[in-house]
Amino acid sequence: MENLNFESLTQMVFSIGVAWYLLAVFSKKLDVLAKLIEDSAAFSEDAVKMFTEIKDLIKETSTLVTNTSESVKIMSELTKSSLRQLEEARWQNRREREMIDKQSRE
């Protein structure tokens, strides 16, 4: 009977040791998992910040493109107006030369 008690006690101590070891290993794995979750959360926050910055840059780029487009339209209108004025000045100059030539012939 003493042997049975000693064996039971030995088995119980061994089982407690194995359980303690498994608990320590599981605890370590949980710590690693918690660290991974923490790192993942930090990465997610960084990713959200990065995407927000990209979205802001896209908005700014869109505004710049719109402003540039408006500037190009204005410059185009100014160029067309300048070309019309230049053409009118050429015709006026030609008419004046013709008048001067006509007057000098007479």
Sequence and secondary structure as in RCSB ss.txt:
>XXXX:A:sequence
MENLNFESLTQMVFSIGVAWYLLAVFSKKLDVLAKLIEDSAAFSEDAVKMFTEIKDLIKETSTLVTNTSESVKIM
SELTKSSLRQLEEARWQNRREREMIDKQSRE
>XXXX:A:secstr
 HHHHHHHHHHHHHHHHHHHHHHHHHHHHHHHHHHHHHHHHHHHHHHHHHHHHHHHHHHHHHHHHHHHHHHHHHH
HHHHHHHHHHHHHHHHHHHHHHHHHHHHHH 
